[in-house]
Amino acid sequence: MTEEIISRATLASLSNRIWMLEQEKEVRACIQRYMALCDVLDVGFDLSLLMDLFTEDAVWQGVGKRYQKTFGAYEGKEAIAKMFEKYTVPPAHFALNSHFLTNEFINVAEKTADGTWLLLQTATFHDGRSQLSSAKLTVKFSLEKEQWKIKYFQTESLFNRPMDTPWDVDKDLPTPNK
């Protein structure tokens, strides 16, 4: 009898741990999808793809001395879409945009999750200027109909470094013996 109870308890514990790991993977996939879509924001971009990642009552917020002024805060999916819409009309804002996430921490509860990441962004604007930026992301997620969605997205600037030339220069890469 004791072995059966221990086995049921062990099985339940393992099942819960597997569920938590699977949910952590899905949360990670949500933020990675968000970043991948932000990398291709361009004239004519279908914003519904990005907005599908947010809850109806989501908040998107820039904080700190630089991002509070630059981005501000938006409450609700519709307001967030309007903020992103300015990146989808001519002229194109970005010629190149790449987001890199690191230093990840994800905590999953039953129907909510929290995550923090460090972001590095390399961007070249349509006028040829470039920028290297880093930010701390604090994101809260909500599980809706078996899908993790962003409920709260906060970005706080750590540093920004303007560059006078584009990141991508059309020159051959150096290789051995060339």
N, C-alpha and C positions, 0 to 999 in steps of 0.2 A: 504494500500500500504506500509506504513512504517513497519507494523508488518511483512509483507511478506519479505521485504528487510532484516530486522533484523533476521528473521528466516533463510533465505538463508545464511546470513553472519555467524550466529551462527552454522548452519549445516556445512558450509565450514570450520570454525575454528575447530569444534569438529572432523571432518573428518581428517583434517591435524594433529591434536594432536594424534589421534589414529594411523595414519600412522607413525608418529615419534616414538611412543612407540613400535609399531611393529618392526620398523627398528632397534631400540635400542636393542630389544630382539634378533634380528637376528645377530647383531654385537656381542653381548655377546655370542651367540651360536657359532660363528666363533672362537672367542678366546678360548672358553672352549673346542672346538673340537681340536684346535691346542695343548692345554695343555694335553688333554687326549691322543692324539697320541704321544706326546713327552714322556709321562709316559710309553709307551709300545715300544719305540724304542729299537730294539733288533736285533740280527743276523737274517737276512732274511726278515726284515720288508719291506713292500711294500711302498716305498717312494712316490708313486703317490698319496696315500691317504693324505699325508701331503702337497704335492706340489699343490694339487687341491685347497688349501686354499689361495694360493698366486696369485697375478697378474703376467703377463709375465715379467714386468719391476720392480718387487718388489726389495726392499733393505732390507737386514737383517744385523743389526749392533750391535756389542758390543761396549760400550763406557765407559769412565772413566779409571782410572789407571789399574784396574784389568781386566775388560772385553774387553777393546780395544786390549790388548796384548793377552789374552786368546782366544778370538773368532775372532776379526777383523771385517771386513765388506765384504759383498757379494752383488753384483748387478746382478739382473736377476734371474729368476726362476732356470735356469740351474746351476748357481754358488751356489745358496742356496741349491739345491739338492746335489751337490758335498760335501758341508760342512756337511750336515746331513748323507751322505752316510757312513762316517767313523764310525758312531754309529751302522751300520747294518752289519758289517763284523766281523768275529771272531778275537779275543775273545770278548765276550759281554762286553760292557763298564759298564752297570748298572746291579746290581742284584736286586735293588729296586729303583724306581724313582717316586716321587709324587710331583706334583706342586699344590700349593694352591694360589688362587687369592683373593685379598681383596682391600679395599679402591678404588673401581671402580668409574670412571667418564667417561661417554660416551656423546659425542656431535654429533648429526646427522644433516647433511645438506641434500641437495637433492640427490646427488650421491656420497657423501663423508662422512666419519665419522672419528672422532678422539677419542682415548680412552687412559686413563692411569690407571694403576693398580700397586699395590704392590704385589710382588711375594715372596712366601716362598717355598723353594724346599728342600725336604729331599731326599738324595740319598745315596745308598750304592753301592760301586763299586765292580766289580767281585773279587777283591783281599781282600774284607772284610772291607776295610776302609769306613768311612761314612763322609758325609758333610751336614751341614745345611747352606743354602745360602738364601739371600734375595736380591731382585733387584727391581728397578723401571722400569716398562715397559711403553713405549710410542709407541702407535701403530696408524697408519693411515690406513683406509680402503677405498675401492672403490667398488661401486655397479656395477657389471657386469652381464648382463643378469639375473636380479632379484636375484643375489647371492652376498653377501658381501664377499670380498676377502681382504687379507692383502696386502697393497701396500708398507708399511714401518713398520718395526719392529725394535725397539731399546730396548736393555736391558742394564741397568747400575747397577753394583754391589753396594749394600748398606753394606753388610757384608757377610763374609764366616767364618764358624767355622768347622774345621776338627775334626773328631771323630775317635778314634782308634778301635771302635767296631761297628758292624752292628746295624742299627736301629731296625730291627726285630730280637728278640731273642726267640728261641723256648722254652718257659716256659709257664706253666699254668698261666692264669690271676688270680689275687687275687679276691675273692668274699667273701661276708659275710658268716660267719660260716664255713670257710674252713681253 
